[in-house]
């Protein structure tokens, strides 16, 4: 079972930037599409960005042009660069490998809290 560790969250003012990291415990990570998810209080967890093993990326409309997902397979790490942050980006951010539209491959990590103040 792959273990996921998310880090890099914090408290930032609107318009600021953060860089999140997702590190996996096993090299099988490299052959998977990896997604960054977020869950705000009272909301469902949503997939906001994804990256294929070859580096193709996708984003939900609300973050397009502001967030950039990337990966370093040698380090078993996926990044999420978040710029022009908005208060509505406040959430706990997680990573995982999506399976279809609703399932994921591994157990969830602890996530990393992102809080954006007005």
Secondary structure by P-SEA (a helix, b strand, c coil): cbbbbbcbbbbbcccbbbbbbbbbccccccccbbbbbbbcccccccccccccccccccccccccccbbbbbcccccbbbbbbcccccccccbbbbbbbccccccccccccbbbbbbcc
